Amino acid sequence: MTGFLSRAVVGLSALLFASFSLAQNLSIATGGTGGVYYPMGGGLAAVLSKHVPGMQATAEVTGGSVDNLKLIGSEKPYVGFTMADAGLDALKGEDKFKGNKVPVRTLMVLYPNRMHVVTVEGKGITKMSDLKGKNVSTGSPGSATEVMAFRIIEAAGLDKDKDMKRERLGVAESVNALKDNKIDAFFWVGGLPTAAVTDLANTPGTKIKMIDHAEVVAKMNQKYGQLYVEDTIPKAVYKGMDTDNKQATVMNLLVVHEKMDEKTAYNIVKTIFDKKADLVAVHKEAENFKLENQKASASPMPWHPGAVKYFAEKGIKLN
């Protein structure tokens, strides 16, 4: 009987393993519906499901980077979009991950995430110091927008709790609140163009204003590491902008748990580059998915061995 049971257990284990190999479910943790992560994640899910044998991928709406990293920490089969700064916090168990380190690994560098500090004409806001005494949304709970917004506010010499009345809204909700005169400004970090911000800029009778803040980047990097760069949102991106917006940028990364098997990680990265045109058709930020952006120094987290293998085949050494 013992021998029979033993053989049965081994047989069942083999059957379960074979089933997993044939039908692999994967969830892609994205962001809110008004940003870039969500449509990009939907496009990625479609591409992976179509072109990786046995893989069924679905995109999930989430609060953003912080939520995505926590989902990866659950060890369930997740691929997540994140900003580099939130990923480093998760790896080190700091800030919103205090006491809960996430063994996160990088699959690839995606595209630059540009901080938008948005208001409209008539609010009396032309520079960061004008946010004092205003109603300001700093991003939804669980988002990297909130993480970066707090760092910008701090570097600008303001107190996020004392100097403003703070709301915690996603980008779509922030735009609606600004339209309804419930807030005076909002922070949002995302790709270009962000659909919700485009909607605001195209609203009749509304003139969008983007607040310059690139001058705080050096102070942010001094405290948090070389994560941010001074960058520009060209005035042609959103209707009504009078000048280019000088702002802070952080890179977006695609990440997974360290326990993801090498073959799966390799297949994900390979498929993204092989089918890049399909992703560009979903959102033009996918044009920034470039081999030359994949550098050891581009991510503050370790690279997944599956990604290292793929990029090595392309002549890129990551470790």
Buried (B, 14 or more C-beta within 10 A) or exposed (E): EEEEEEEEEEEEEEEEEEEEEEEBEBBBBBBBBBBBBBBBBBBBBBBBBEBBEEBEBBBBBBBBBBBBBBBBBEEEBBBBBBBBBBBBBBBBEEBBBEEEBBBBBBBBBBBBBBBBBBBBEEBEBEEBEBBBEBBBBBBBEBBBBBBBBBBBBBBBEBEBEEBBEBBBBBBBBBBBBBBEEBBBBBBBBBBBBBBBBBBBBEBEEBEBBBBBBBBBBEBBBEEBEEBBBBBBBEBEBBBBBEEBBBBBBBBBBBBBBBEBEBEBBBBBBBBBBEBBEBBBEBBBBBEBBEEEBBEBEBBBBBBBBBBBBBBEEEEBEBE
